[in-house]
Amino acid sequence: MQTGNPDHPDSTQSADFFSLRLFIAGASPVSARAVVNIRAICEEFIAGRYELDIIDAHQQPLLVQQDDVTAIPMLIKKSPVPIKKLIGDCSDREKVLKGLGISF
């Protein structure tokens, strides 16, 4: 298993594997921005240590109900625990990193 960028300070703190779900609404501009932003954050801070499922709420309504999605876009960190839910386009990097439990 890859442990991310060895030159990045966070890479030595934890080898946790992140399981993430991003709920979006089709190809809306806000949804597209959320996808780009969270992928960039993941590649910079937890490369090789994450799985990101992108779920279109219109195509997967059962998952929306199952994960109690109340707003779109919503990022859910399934693991490592605790489970966290972040609402928005993930443009506030500091908020996203804090929500994921990543030191920066």
N, C-alpha and C positions, 0 to 999 in steps of 0.2 A: 504494500500500500504506500502510495506517495504521501508525503507529509507537508506538501506545500512549498512555499518559497523559503529556503534555508536562510536567506539574508533578511527576511522579515522578522521583527522581534516576536511576533505572536507565534511563529511556527515552532518554537521550542517550548512554549507554555503548555500545549495540550495536543494530543493526537486524537481528540474526539472526532467522530464521524458525524456529519450534519445531515439530517434528513429533513428536507424542506419542501413545502408545497406552496405554490403561488397561484392563487385563484384570480383569474382575469375575466373580462367581458369582451370576448371577440377580439377584433383588431382595433379597438378604440385607441386614440393617442395616449391616454393615461395608462392603459394596459400595456401598450408597446413600450412606453417609457419604463414601466415597472420591470418588465422582462430584461431590458437592456441594463438597467441600474443594478438589479440583483445579480445578474450574471457577472457584471464587472466586479462587484463587491466580493462575490464568491471566488472568482479567479484570483483576485488580489490577496485575499486574506485566508482562504481555506482551500486553495487549489489542491485537487486530488483527495480531498477529505469530505466531499459532499455529494449528495444526489439532490437534484432539483426537478420536481415534477411541476409542470406548468399545466394548469387545468382551466379550461374554458367553462365558466359557470353555466353557459347556455347549453353546452353539450354534455355536461356531467352534473345535472341537478341533484342526483342522489348523493354525490360526494359533498356538494355544497351543504346539504342538509346534515349529512353525517358529521362533518367537521364544524358545524354550527357557524357557517360563514355569514356574517351580518353586514359586511360592506365589501366592495370590490374596488380596486385590487386589495387582496389580503394575503400576506405571507404568513405561513404557519411553520414554526420550527417544531418538528415532531421529536427530534432528538439532536443533541443530548438533552435530557430533561433539565429543567422544567420546560414544558410545552409553552411556547409564546406565540401570540398573534400580533402582527403589525399591520396596520391599515395605511394604505397610501402607495405612492409610486416608487418608494424606496430611494427617493432623491436625497433625503437627509441621512447621509452616510453614518454620522455619529449615532443617530437614533437606531439605525438598522444594526450597526455593530454592537451597540449596547443591548439591543433586544436579542441578538444572537449569542450574547455572552462572550464577545471577542474583545480583548484588550487592544487598544490602538495607541 
